[in-house]
């Protein structure tokens, strides 16, 4: 049964991927790059918004001042 599941998973993957390789001409559409840029831009905007809204140094850590003093030697 496990072998049948693996074989059918391969057939399913082959069925989904093979038509994508039968294009003529340039296979990458401009929307592929636009989708990556758009999603990456959204992710970076959320990341930097969250980064700027929080403290980047552990100010209430009892060992923080000692670590800074040790690093500045």
Backbone as numpy.savetxt, mean C-alpha at the origin, in Angstrom:
# Nx Ny Nz CAx CAy CAz Cx Cy Cz
-9.80 -34.02 -2.79 -10.62 -32.83 -2.79 -9.75 -31.58 -2.79
-8.68 -31.58 -2.01 -7.79 -30.42 -1.96 -7.12 -30.20 -3.32
-6.75 -31.28 -3.98 -6.13 -31.15 -5.30 -7.13 -30.56 -6.31
-8.37 -31.00 -6.24 -9.40 -30.46 -7.13 -9.60 -28.96 -6.87
-9.59 -28.56 -5.60 -9.74 -27.14 -5.27 -8.57 -26.34 -5.82
-7.34 -26.85 -5.69 -6.17 -26.15 -6.22 -6.22 -26.05 -7.74
-6.62 -27.12 -8.40 -6.72 -27.09 -9.86 -7.77 -26.08 -10.31
-8.93 -26.10 -9.67 -9.98 -25.18 -10.05 -9.62 -23.73 -9.73
-8.83 -23.51 -8.69 -8.35 -22.15 -8.38 -7.42 -21.68 -9.49
-6.56 -22.57 -9.98 -5.68 -22.22 -11.09 -6.50 -21.91 -12.34
-7.52 -22.72 -12.63 -8.37 -22.48 -13.79 -9.09 -21.13 -13.64
-9.58 -20.83 -12.46 -10.26 -19.56 -12.21 -9.32 -18.39 -12.42
-8.12 -18.47 -11.89 -7.14 -17.40 -12.06 -6.76 -17.24 -13.52
-6.55 -18.35 -14.20 -6.22 -18.32 -15.63 -7.36 -17.67 -16.42
-8.58 -18.01 -16.09 -9.76 -17.47 -16.78 -9.85 -15.95 -16.60
-9.48 -15.47 -15.42 -9.57 -14.03 -15.15 -8.41 -13.24 -15.75
-7.22 -13.82 -15.79 -6.03 -13.08 -16.19 -5.76 -13.17 -17.68
-6.00 -14.29 -18.31 -5.63 -14.49 -19.70 -6.21 -13.44 -20.65
-7.46 -13.03 -20.56 -7.95 -12.02 -21.51 -7.19 -10.70 -21.43
-6.59 -10.39 -20.32 -5.86 -9.13 -20.17 -4.58 -9.13 -21.00
-4.06 -10.29 -21.37 -2.81 -10.36 -22.12 -3.04 -10.48 -23.62
-4.25 -10.41 -24.09 -4.53 -10.55 -25.51 -4.84 -9.22 -26.17
-4.32 -8.13 -25.64 -4.54 -6.80 -26.22 -3.54 -6.57 -27.34
-3.93 -5.71 -28.24 -3.00 -5.25 -29.25 -2.65 -3.82 -28.92
-1.41 -3.46 -29.07 -0.99 -2.11 -28.75 -0.48 -2.01 -27.32
-0.48 -0.79 -26.81 0.04 -0.53 -25.46 -0.94 -1.07 -24.42
-0.51 -1.99 -23.55 -1.46 -2.63 -22.64 -1.86 -1.81 -21.42
-1.14 -0.73 -21.13 -1.45 0.08 -19.94 -2.28 1.28 -20.37
-3.45 1.38 -19.79 -4.34 2.51 -20.09 -4.00 3.66 -19.17
-4.28 4.88 -19.59 -3.95 6.04 -18.75 -4.74 6.03 -17.45
-5.90 5.38 -17.44 -6.69 5.30 -16.21 -6.03 4.41 -15.16
-5.20 3.46 -15.60 -4.45 2.64 -14.64 -3.52 3.53 -13.81
-2.83 4.41 -14.48 -1.91 5.32 -13.78 -2.67 6.36 -12.97
-3.80 6.82 -13.51 -4.60 7.81 -12.78 -5.19 7.22 -11.50
-5.59 5.95 -11.55 -6.14 5.30 -10.35 -5.07 5.17 -9.27
-3.87 4.79 -9.68 -2.77 4.67 -8.71 -2.43 6.03 -8.11
-2.35 7.04 -8.96 -2.05 8.39 -8.47 -3.16 8.92 -7.57
-4.41 8.66 -7.93 -5.54 9.14 -7.12 -5.59 8.47 -5.76
-5.49 7.16 -5.75 -5.52 6.45 -4.46 -4.29 6.77 -3.62
-3.14 6.90 -4.27 -1.93 7.28 -3.54 -2.04 8.68 -2.98
-2.64 9.58 -3.73 -2.83 10.95 -3.26 -3.78 11.02 -2.08
-4.86 10.25 -2.14 -5.79 10.20 -1.01 -5.09 9.64 0.22
-4.33 8.56 0.03 -3.64 7.95 1.16 -2.63 8.93 1.77
-1.86 9.61 0.93 -0.88 10.57 1.44 -1.56 11.74 2.15
-2.68 12.22 1.63 -3.39 13.32 2.29 -3.87 12.91 3.68
-4.45 11.74 3.79 -4.92 11.26 5.10 -3.74 11.02 6.03
-2.65 10.43 5.50 -1.47 10.17 6.32 -0.89 11.46 6.89
-0.71 12.48 6.04 -0.11 13.72 6.53 -1.06 14.50 7.44
-2.37 14.40 7.20 -3.32 15.05 8.10 -3.23 14.43 9.49
-3.18 13.10 9.56 -3.05 12.44 10.85 -1.69 12.69 11.48
-0.64 12.74 10.65 0.71 12.99 11.17 0.81 14.37 11.79
0.23 15.36 11.16 0.32 16.72 11.67 -0.61 16.98 12.84
-1.61 16.14 13.04 -2.55 16.36 14.14 -2.09 15.70 15.45
-1.01 14.98 15.43 -0.54 14.28 16.64 0.88 14.71 17.00
1.22 14.49 18.24 2.59 14.75 18.69 3.52 13.70 18.08
4.69 14.13 17.66 5.63 13.20 17.10 6.71 12.78 18.08
6.71 13.39 19.24 7.66 13.02 20.28 6.89 12.60 21.52
7.34 11.57 22.20 6.63 11.09 23.41 6.94 11.98 24.61
6.24 13.11 24.71 6.57 14.09 25.73 6.30 13.60 27.16
5.37 12.69 27.37 5.06 12.21 28.71 5.82 10.94 29.08
6.76 10.53 28.26 7.56 9.35 28.55 8.59 9.72 29.62
8.66 8.96 30.72 9.61 9.31 31.80 11.07 9.14 31.38
11.34 8.37 30.34 12.72 8.13 29.90 13.12 9.01 28.72
12.23 9.88 28.27 12.48 10.67 27.07 13.65 11.64 27.25
13.68 12.38 28.34 14.76 13.34 28.54 16.10 12.66 28.65
16.15 11.52 29.28 17.41 10.76 29.36 17.84 10.26 27.99
16.89 9.83 27.17 17.23 9.35 25.82 17.76 10.47 24.96
17.16 11.66 25.08 17.63 12.81 24.31 19.02 13.21 24.78
19.24 13.20 26.08 20.56 13.55 26.60 21.60 12.53 26.15
21.23 11.27 26.11 22.15 10.22 25.67 22.45 10.34 24.18
21.46 10.70 23.39 21.63 10.81 21.93 22.44 12.04 21.56
22.42 13.09 22.38 23.12 14.32 22.03 24.58 14.30 22.45
25.04 13.23 23.04 26.46 13.16 23.43 27.36 13.01 22.26
